[in-house]
Amino acid sequence: MLNHHLDIPALPVLLPLGVVLMVVTGLGLGARRMLTIRRLLAGWAAGWYGVAILGATMLPMRLSWGGGEVEANRLILEPVVSMRPADFLLNIVMTVPLAAVLHVVFGVRDKRRVVLTGFLLSLAIELTQAALVLTLHGNRWADVNDLISNTSGAYLGFLLLNRLMRSARFRRAVERCSFARPAPAAPIAV
């Protein structure tokens, strides 16, 4: 049986994607009449963060079809026992900034939504990696430990951002970058 493959490199995909996200950010903020240099830079940082996540989790990618055995060892379904500590730590670090991105770009401020978003993002990545391993002999690993560590990183990122937001100076700096419209001030109780 004939075996075909496709190699998808990282830089030729990620660099144009990052530039497109930069343009879309500028146009989107301009259309909403919210374009400031701080918001533009925050949006660019958020976009490049997303590009970095894609690069770290999916690219470069080698896909093949038309023969060969499925590498079932690329599916790690046993938590903790099969954990690679360095990968676990790196996956936590990778998702710590997610809380700040969600806060600044989408106005997400509550713990449950940040952690759920971190979990769902990680689940989507791991399911995609598993599907590619099972169907197109993908070269990535689908690992339940990544799901745990990414979700933990989102939670730790929320805790860190929440702690930093206690500083009025930091909070003002973040709010000046925020895409979300400011919430109306709560009435003062007399």
C-alpha positions as a Markdown table, in Angstrom:
| # | Residue | x | y | z |
|---|---|---|---|---|
| 1 | Met | 0.0 | 0.0 | 0.0 |
| 2 | Leu | 1.3 | 3.5 | -0.9 |
| 3 | Asn | 2.2 | 5.7 | 2.0 |
| 4 | His | 1.7 | 9.5 | 1.6 |
| 5 | His | 2.7 | 12.2 | 4.0 |
| 6 | Leu | 2.3 | 15.9 | 4.5 |
| 7 | Asp | 4.7 | 18.0 | 6.6 |
| 8 | Ile | 3.3 | 21.2 | 8.0 |
| 9 | Pro | 6.1 | 23.5 | 9.2 |
| 10 | Ala | 5.7 | 25.9 | 12.0 |
| 11 | Leu | 7.1 | 29.3 | 10.9 |
| 12 | Pro | 5.4 | 29.5 | 7.4 |
| 13 | Val | 2.0 | 29.0 | 9.2 |
| 14 | Leu | 2.6 | 30.9 | 12.5 |
| 15 | Leu | 4.2 | 34.1 | 11.2 |
| 16 | Pro | 1.4 | 34.9 | 8.6 |
| 17 | Leu | -1.2 | 34.0 | 11.2 |
| 18 | Gly | 0.3 | 36.3 | 13.7 |
| 19 | Val | 0.4 | 39.2 | 11.2 |
| 20 | Val | -3.2 | 38.6 | 10.3 |
| 21 | Leu | -4.2 | 38.6 | 13.9 |
| 22 | Met | -2.4 | 41.9 | 14.4 |
| 23 | Val | -4.3 | 43.5 | 11.4 |
| 24 | Val | -7.6 | 42.1 | 12.6 |
| 25 | Thr | -7.0 | 43.4 | 16.1 |
| 26 | Gly | -6.3 | 46.9 | 14.8 |
| 27 | Leu | -9.3 | 46.9 | 12.5 |
| 28 | Gly | -11.6 | 45.5 | 15.2 |
| 29 | Leu | -10.6 | 48.0 | 17.8 |
| 30 | Gly | -10.9 | 50.8 | 15.2 |
| 31 | Ala | -14.4 | 49.6 | 14.2 |
| 32 | Arg | -15.5 | 49.7 | 17.9 |
| 33 | Arg | -13.9 | 53.1 | 18.3 |
| 34 | Met | -11.7 | 51.7 | 21.0 |
| 35 | Leu | -8.3 | 52.0 | 19.3 |
| 36 | Thr | -5.5 | 53.1 | 21.6 |
| 37 | Ile | -1.9 | 52.2 | 21.6 |
| 38 | Arg | -2.3 | 50.3 | 24.9 |
| 39 | Arg | -5.2 | 48.2 | 23.6 |
| 40 | Leu | -3.5 | 47.6 | 20.3 |
| 41 | Leu | -0.4 | 46.3 | 22.0 |
| 42 | Ala | -2.4 | 44.2 | 24.4 |
| 43 | Gly | -4.4 | 42.7 | 21.5 |
| 44 | Trp | -1.2 | 42.0 | 19.6 |
| 45 | Ala | 0.3 | 40.3 | 22.7 |
| 46 | Ala | -2.9 | 38.2 | 23.1 |
| 47 | Gly | -2.8 | 37.2 | 19.4 |
| 48 | Trp | 0.8 | 36.2 | 19.5 |
| 49 | Tyr | 0.1 | 34.3 | 22.7 |
| 50 | Gly | -2.5 | 32.3 | 20.8 |
| 51 | Val | 0.0 | 31.8 | 18.0 |
| 52 | Ala | 2.5 | 30.5 | 20.5 |
| 53 | Ile | 0.0 | 28.1 | 21.9 |
| 54 | Leu | -0.8 | 26.8 | 18.5 |
| 55 | Gly | 2.9 | 26.4 | 17.7 |
| 56 | Ala | 3.7 | 24.7 | 21.0 |
| 57 | Thr | 0.8 | 22.2 | 20.8 |
| 58 | Met | 0.3 | 21.5 | 17.1 |
| 59 | Leu | 3.3 | 22.5 | 14.9 |
| 60 | Pro | 5.4 | 21.4 | 13.2 |
| 61 | Met | 3.2 | 18.5 | 12.2 |
| 62 | Arg | 3.7 | 15.4 | 10.1 |
| 63 | Leu | 0.6 | 13.6 | 8.9 |
| 64 | Ser | 0.6 | 10.4 | 6.8 |
| 65 | Trp | -2.0 | 8.1 | 5.3 |
| 66 | Gly | -2.2 | 5.0 | 3.2 |
| 67 | Gly | -0.4 | 2.6 | 5.5 |
| 68 | Gly | 1.3 | 2.0 | 8.7 |
| 69 | Glu | 0.2 | 1.2 | 12.2 |
| 70 | Val | -1.4 | 3.6 | 14.6 |
| 71 | Glu | 1.1 | 4.6 | 17.3 |
| 72 | Ala | -1.1 | 4.0 | 20.3 |
| 73 | Asn | 1.7 | 4.8 | 22.6 |
| 74 | Arg | 1.1 | 8.5 | 21.6 |
| 75 | Leu | -2.2 | 8.4 | 23.6 |
| 76 | Ile | -1.4 | 8.8 | 27.2 |
| 77 | Leu | -4.6 | 8.2 | 29.2 |
| 78 | Glu | -3.2 | 7.2 | 32.6 |
| 79 | Pro | -2.9 | 10.4 | 34.7 |
| 80 | Val | 0.1 | 11.0 | 37.0 |
| 81 | Val | 1.7 | 7.6 | 36.7 |
| 82 | Ser | 2.9 | 8.3 | 33.1 |
| 83 | Met | 3.5 | 12.0 | 33.8 |
| 84 | Arg | 6.7 | 13.6 | 32.5 |
| 85 | Pro | 7.4 | 16.3 | 35.2 |
| 86 | Ala | 9.2 | 18.8 | 32.9 |
| 87 | Asp | 6.3 | 18.7 | 30.4 |
| 88 | Phe | 3.8 | 19.0 | 33.2 |
| 89 | Leu | 5.5 | 22.1 | 34.5 |
| 90 | Leu | 5.8 | 23.6 | 31.1 |
| 91 | Asn | 2.1 | 23.1 | 30.4 |
| 92 | Ile | 1.2 | 24.9 | 33.6 |
| 93 | Val | 3.5 | 27.8 | 32.7 |
| 94 | Met | 2.0 | 27.9 | 29.2 |
| 95 | Thr | -1.5 | 28.6 | 30.4 |
| 96 | Val | -0.8 | 30.9 | 33.3 |
| 97 | Pro | -1.2 | 34.0 | 31.0 |
| 98 | Leu | -4.7 | 32.8 | 29.8 |
| 99 | Ala | -6.5 | 34.5 | 32.7 |
| 100 | Ala | -4.9 | 37.9 | 31.8 |
| 101 | Val | -5.8 | 37.4 | 28.1 |
| 102 | Leu | -9.4 | 36.5 | 29.0 |
| 103 | His | -9.6 | 39.5 | 31.3 |
| 104 | Val | -8.2 | 42.1 | 28.9 |
| 105 | Val | -9.6 | 40.9 | 25.6 |
| 106 | Phe | -13.0 | 39.3 | 26.6 |
| 107 | Gly | -13.7 | 40.8 | 30.0 |
| 108 | Val | -13.8 | 37.4 | 31.7 |
| 109 | Arg | -13.2 | 38.1 | 35.4 |
| 110 | Asp | -14.6 | 35.1 | 37.3 |
| 111 | Lys | -12.6 | 32.0 | 38.4 |
| 112 | Arg | -15.1 | 29.5 | 37.1 |
| 113 | Arg | -15.1 | 30.8 | 33.5 |
| 114 | Val | -11.3 | 31.1 | 33.4 |
| 115 | Val | -10.8 | 27.6 | 34.7 |
| 116 | Leu | -13.5 | 26.2 | 32.4 |
| 117 | Thr | -12.0 | 28.0 | 29.4 |
| 118 | Gly | -8.5 | 26.6 | 30.3 |
| 119 | Phe | -10.0 | 23.1 | 30.6 |
| 120 | Leu | -12.0 | 23.4 | 27.3 |
| 121 | Leu | -9.0 | 24.9 | 25.4 |
| 122 | Ser | -6.8 | 22.1 | 26.6 |
| 123 | Leu | -9.5 | 19.4 | 25.9 |
| 124 | Ala | -9.8 | 20.7 | 22.3 |
| 125 | Ile | -6.0 | 20.5 | 21.8 |
| 126 | Glu | -5.7 | 17.0 | 23.3 |
| 127 | Leu | -8.7 | 15.7 | 21.3 |
| 128 | Thr | -7.3 | 17.2 | 18.1 |
| 129 | Gln | -4.0 | 15.6 | 18.8 |
| 130 | Ala | -5.6 | 12.2 | 19.5 |
| 131 | Ala | -7.7 | 12.4 | 16.4 |
| 132 | Leu | -4.7 | 13.2 | 14.3 |
| 133 | Val | -2.7 | 10.3 | 15.9 |
| 134 | Leu | -5.6 | 7.9 | 15.2 |
| 135 | Thr | -6.5 | 9.0 | 11.7 |
| 136 | Leu | -3.4 | 10.5 | 10.1 |
| 137 | His | -0.6 | 9.1 | 12.2 |
| 138 | Gly | 0.1 | 12.6 | 13.7 |
| 139 | Asn | 3.4 | 13.1 | 15.4 |
| 140 | Arg | 2.1 | 14.7 | 18.5 |
| 141 | Trp | 1.1 | 13.2 | 21.9 |
| 142 | Ala | -2.4 | 13.3 | 23.4 |
| 143 | Asp | -1.8 | 13.3 | 27.1 |
| 144 | Val | -4.4 | 13.5 | 29.9 |
| 145 | Asn | -1.6 | 15.0 | 32.1 |
| 146 | Asp | -1.5 | 18.0 | 29.7 |
| 147 | Leu | -5.2 | 18.5 | 30.3 |
| 148 | Ile | -4.6 | 18.5 | 34.1 |
| 149 | Ser | -1.6 | 20.8 | 33.9 |
| 150 | Asn | -3.1 | 23.3 | 31.5 |
| 151 | Thr | -6.3 | 23.6 | 33.6 |
| 152 | Ser | -4.1 | 24.0 | 36.7 |
| 153 | Gly | -2.1 | 26.7 | 34.9 |
| 154 | Ala | -5.3 | 28.6 | 34.0 |
| 155 | Tyr | -6.3 | 28.4 | 37.7 |
| 156 | Leu | -2.9 | 29.6 | 38.9 |
| 157 | Gly | -3.0 | 32.4 | 36.3 |
| 158 | Phe | -6.4 | 33.5 | 37.7 |
| 159 | Leu | -5.0 | 33.5 | 41.3 |
| 160 | Leu | -1.9 | 35.5 | 40.2 |
| 161 | Leu | -4.0 | 38.0 | 38.2 |
| 162 | Asn | -6.5 | 38.4 | 41.1 |
| 163 | Arg | -3.6 | 39.0 | 43.5 |
| 164 | Leu | -2.0 | 41.6 | 41.2 |
| 165 | Met | -5.3 | 43.3 | 40.6 |
| 166 | Arg | -5.4 | 44.3 | 44.3 |
| 167 | Ser | -2.8 | 46.9 | 43.5 |
| 168 | Ala | -4.6 | 50.0 | 42.3 |
| 169 | Arg | -1.7 | 51.0 | 40.0 |
| 170 | Phe | -1.7 | 47.5 | 38.3 |
| 171 | Arg | -5.5 | 47.5 | 38.1 |
| 172 | Arg | -5.5 | 50.9 | 36.3 |
| 173 | Ala | -2.8 | 49.7 | 33.9 |
| 174 | Val | -4.8 | 46.6 | 33.0 |
| 175 | Glu | -8.1 | 48.5 | 32.7 |
| 176 | Arg | -6.5 | 51.0 | 30.3 |
| 177 | Cys | -5.6 | 48.0 | 28.0 |
| 178 | Ser | -9.0 | 46.2 | 28.4 |
| 179 | Phe | -11.2 | 45.7 | 25.3 |
| 180 | Ala | -14.2 | 45.3 | 27.6 |
| 181 | Arg | -16.3 | 48.3 | 28.2 |
| 182 | Pro | -16.0 | 49.4 | 31.8 |
| 183 | Ala | -18.8 | 48.2 | 34.0 |
| 184 | Pro | -21.0 | 50.9 | 35.4 |
| 185 | Ala | -20.0 | 52.1 | 38.9 |
| 186 | Ala | -21.9 | 50.5 | 41.7 |
| 187 | Pro | -24.1 | 52.9 | 43.6 |
| 188 | Ile | -22.6 | 54.0 | 46.8 |
| 189 | Ala | -24.6 | 52.8 | 49.8 |
| 190 | Val | -25.4 | 55.4 | 52.3 |
